[in-house]
Every structure is written in structure tokens, then in C-alpha cells.
């Protein structure tokens, strides 16, 4: 499922291609509802298996090693490959069929996971194998993330985009609600037979099956590439340079990427230590620790489900930038609250609230980018979003991971929350931040459903004469 140059589904008729850009952008892609259902269904199936593997691996590492350094290594192997591949993934998404990019990445991840499961069946379970699989899965995400993010606006009318993004977030959050409970049950059952890493094997096989289901559903959606590689006059490197220049000179996109980096560095990274805090600070024994880790993830997922529903319904028409700013500051307050939790139940409560806040940041952020970036460049822009997200998290863990073995995790969460207030506040109140807020408001007044007009409106505000310099 890829973007055509006018933002339409590949099935758009020849007559529609002769209409003006404004009219074409505002017409509905054909069979968009059916294609959206198939797309969301395929991504949901694939995501469920991926989440089962993710939870099981991190729980295994947490319970077996109880080390901040191992959590840091897991973050590095789990995110750095995505950052590297995303450099090229965005270019590929703008040149090739995005549907086949997603399918290819899913298939490669499934084959790697299957190979690991078969190796473990022989009794060989060195920890470097787990880190290798994390790296391969991360590299696949570097291909999938820009392709998936740039694809959705093609099959969904722009006026419904934030609602569909919210529904998509709720569906994924529902899978995140099911996955930890399922992963905990399967992992605990398998651990009764094999307390070592062999308990991961059944979950690996399930991931392979869900990937196959996701690929099958995605194959049912007919789409084409935005541009055919054979018809492209510029090379890969030229496209990559063009994407870098676009982001570097697009003041609003640049500011939003900086905000992404702040949130992932100061909120997501230290939050990844919460399973370790649950095991250390609220230790309840090996079996109960697995249950507590599952409840922790379920609390987060319930919050995300509710947050996605709220975004898709009551907050769909609210200011995108207002939601982003408020949720960014809320993350800081909740991080402090988690660090000050007196018992495991309060800890679960704050994890629920963090999950609730996530869609209020992620959904309007992605929607703003989809609304303000030209379709033919969205793959590269979302590639850079993936780079920022993939780099900020492990960089934060490089600091927070080793520190977690030296000082209480509670102190790290409180410190990160305070720093979030300071840095996000500065990002908002600096001249570039004030212009970005004004530009985001201008998007709401631009022609609905036309990213070309929205992009022009944003650029006009960000570079208007007399505005303070960035």
C-alpha cells in the first residue's frame, strides 16, 4: 500500500488523475474502508506475534540477569539497527512498492525467528543469539516504519486520518493488552518444562504464524509505488540527500523531530527500566515477578487503548499541537510519580496513566506529519522519524542502564521527569517553538485533505518576515 503522487490509492481511476491536485486530494480513495480494514487486520496480526516475542525476551533477560547493563544491551541491539536501516528505508519507501517492503521485512523477521527457535531446540541458547534476533527485528522495523506510516494516508481520506490513526492506536493497544497476558501465560507454562531460554521457543513459533497471517491479508490490497524506480531520474543517494535537505530546511518538521527526541530520550528510555524496578523494588518471588511484569504491561496497554479511543472520538477535532504539548509535559509529571510510588499498586496506576497519555502525543504528531508533508516525501520523512526514535532510546539507555546498577531507579525516574519539564518547556517557549505552534494552528485552517496546501501554510508561518529567528 503506497502513496501515489496525488495521495490516492493505486486503484484511482485515470479520470481522477486528470483532475486538479486540490480536487484529487480531497476525493476519497476508492474502496478505502475495505482496504483500511485489511491493512489494520494484517498489521494487528503481525504486531501480536512481535509483541509476544518482545515481552518474553525482555522478561527473560530481566529475570535471568537482573542487570541494567543487559537492559542497555537489549536496547542497543533492539533500536540501533532500526536507526541505521531507516536512513535507507525512507528512500526505499518513496521509490518502491511500500506493500512489498512491509511484506519483505515481515518475512525476513519471521524466517530469522524460526531459525532461532530451531537452533534453541538443539540446546544451544547463548545470549548473543537473542541479541542477534533483536537486531534483525530492529532492522526490519527500519524498513517497515516509514513504509507503514507513509502508506496510511494513501488509503484513508485526509479528513478521517486522525480518527483512523486513533483507531489504529487503540487496536494496537488492545493487542498490547492481550500480548503481555498471553506472553506471561505461555512463558510461565513453558518455563515449567524448561526454566532456561527454551521457554521462549513456543512464543517464537507463534510469531512465525502471525507473521504469515499478516502477510496474507496485506497481499489482498492492490497498490502501486509512489514512483517507479525505473522511471526515477535521480539515484538512491540523490534521493537520500534530497530527504536530508528537506528535513533540514523544513523548520516545522525539524522542530517536531527534536520534540520526538526529547520525549524518547527522557521518558521512553528511563521507562524501559520499570520492569527492572518492579523486580528489584517490589520483589515478590520468581513466579509472582512474572505476574507483576505482565500486570505492569497490561496496565500500560489498558491506558493506551482508552487513550486511543478518546483521541478517535472526543479529541479528534482538538488542536493537534495542543495535545502534543500537554502530553509531553504530562510525561514528565508521571515519570516523577512512578519514581515516588510507595507500593506496586500505585506503580501500576502510574503505568496506566503513562499508557493513557501516549496516544495524545503519538497520534497527533504522526497526523501532523501526514498532513503537512508532500506524499512523495513522506517515506523519507518518516524514515527520519524512525531514526530519531531508534537513536534517542538506546542513547538514553546508555546513560540510564549503567546508572541503574549504581543508583536507585526511583531517583532516575524523578530526575528524568524534572528534566523533561525543563527541556520541553524550553522547546516550546523558544522562538522556533512559538513559530511551530502558530504553524500547526495554520494547518487546521488550510484546505482539508490537501497536504500540499497544508505544507505551504506551515512554511509560510515558519518563515514569515518579522518572525524571531530559530
Secondary structure, DSSP 8 states (H G I E B T S, - for coil): ----TTS--TT--HHHHTS-HHHHHHS--TTHHHHHHHHHHHHHHHHHHHHHHHHHHHHHHHHHH--HHHHHHHHHHHHHHHHHHHHHHHHHHHHS-HHHHHHHHHHHHHHHHHHHHHHHHTT---HHHHHHHHHHHHHHHHHHHHHHHHHHHHHS-GGGHHHHHHHHHHHHHHHHHHHHHHHHHHHHHHHHH--SGGGGHHHHHHHHHHHHHHHHHHTTS----SS-GGG-SS-HHHHHHHHHHHHHH-HHHHHHHHHHHHHIIIIIHHHTTHHHHHHHHT---HHHHHHHHHHHHHHHHHHHHHHHHHHHTTTTTS-HHHHHHHHHHHHHHHHHHHHT--SHHHHHHHHHHHHHHHHHHHHHHHHHHHHHS-GGGHHHHHHHHHHHHHHHHHHHHHHHHHHTTTS-HHHHHHHHHHHHHHHHHHHHHSHHHHHHHHHHHHHHHS-TT-HHHHHHHHHHHHT-TT----
